[in-house]
Amino acid sequence: MSIHMNQNRVTPVTLQKMKGKTPIVALTAYEKPMAELIDPHVDMIIVGDSVGMVVYGQDSTLGVTLEMMINHGLAVTRGAAHACVIIDMPFGSYQESPQQAFRHASQVLIRTGAQAVKLEGGAEMLDTTRFLTQRGIPVMPHIGLMPQHVNQLGGFKTQARDTAAIGALVSLAKDFEQAGAFSILIEGTSELAARTVTAEVSIPVIGIGASPACDGQVLVTEDILGLFSDYTPKFAKRYIDLGPLITHACAEYAREVRTAEFPTAEHCFGLSPTTKVSTD
């Protein structure tokens, strides 16, 4: 028996070939219905550890577990037939050693069917990136503002504002490229920093709160739909405000149930439309 990959699937190799040619479109997803809706329109779906804040109401991403990421990743891959699915490695699941990272990243890919993993870090993650890529695990490093380092950074602050910091970020990006990374996500930096990094490496750079010059852009889907209001970053653009629409639909449903307008015969099995139903 032979197993063949979906020929229509965007892969890490596909994304690499898009560098400098076609802007890469990426969004986040945490469950199957959302993945199905966004899949036809994007090249990449990131199952982010932002799930901790968006879905679970946590204050940061630090409380997200490996099992949570695997479960949400599996749900997303069941709904995504086209986009390249990349799953975040959660805090504590890869920092100890390259061996720990491989053990957990391999489980993520085996159990979910995703195409790659994303990990946060600086120079300390170069050996891990090299170790994973040499063993068949595509890696997207996450540089710049790194939410898993929020305690160390002192909050969600813009990174790489001065010349020295920009130079260090460019050097780091080049090192990740040499270590085998297929792409880089850069978040929350000065525009100049993200633009310079994009120009200096030959792999795609995906920006979030970074620069229009990046090879692609990613946003949290709930932010663009108006479904997450706890915190709205400056870089997020709301394309529709679904929150009030959902509230209105729920209010109408509640009113109809309380006034016995719903359900009617058309919503029941074996009940004739002419049958009168007593509400006593």
Secondary structure, 3 states (H helix, E strand, C coil): CCCCCCCCCCCHHHHHHCCCCCCEEEEECCCHHHHHHHHHHCCEEEECCCHHHHCCCCCCCCCCCHHHHHHHHHHHHHHCCCCEEEEECCCCCCCCCHHHHHHHHHHHHHHHCCCEEEEECCHHHHHHHHHHHCCCCCEEEEEECCHHHHHHHCCCCCECCCHHHHHHHHHHHHHHHHCCCCCEEEECECHHHHHHHHHHCCCCEEEECCCCCCCEEEECHHHHHCCCCCCCCCCCCCCCCHHHHHHHHHHHHHHHHHCCCCCCHHHCCCCCCCCCCCCC
